[in-house]
Amino acid sequence: MIDVPIESKVHVEKRKNIPDDAVVFHYDELDEGFKERFPKLAEDTPAEGSVDPENVLSDGDYVKFTDYFQVTCQC
C-alpha cells in the first residue's frame, strides 16, 4: 500500500478588521511547510492553493504577515 499525502484547499484572504476573540499567528510561528507557501498565497488575495493539512492552521485562524490574513481550508 502506498501512502499518498492528502491535500487541502486553503483560501487566504486579506482582512482589515479581525474579531477580538480571533486566533492570530505571526508569520514566524507558522510551520515551515506552510510558511514557504504563505507569501505566494497572500500575494494575489483572495487566493487558493493546495497544502498538506498538517501544515495548515485551524479553519478561520488569522496570520499577521504584511497585513492580517484569514485562513480557511477544505479538508
ABEGO torsion letter per residue (X at the ends): XBBBBBBBBBBBBBBABBBAABBBBBAAABBAAAAAAAAAAAABOBBBBBBBAAABBBBGBBBBBABBBBBBBBX
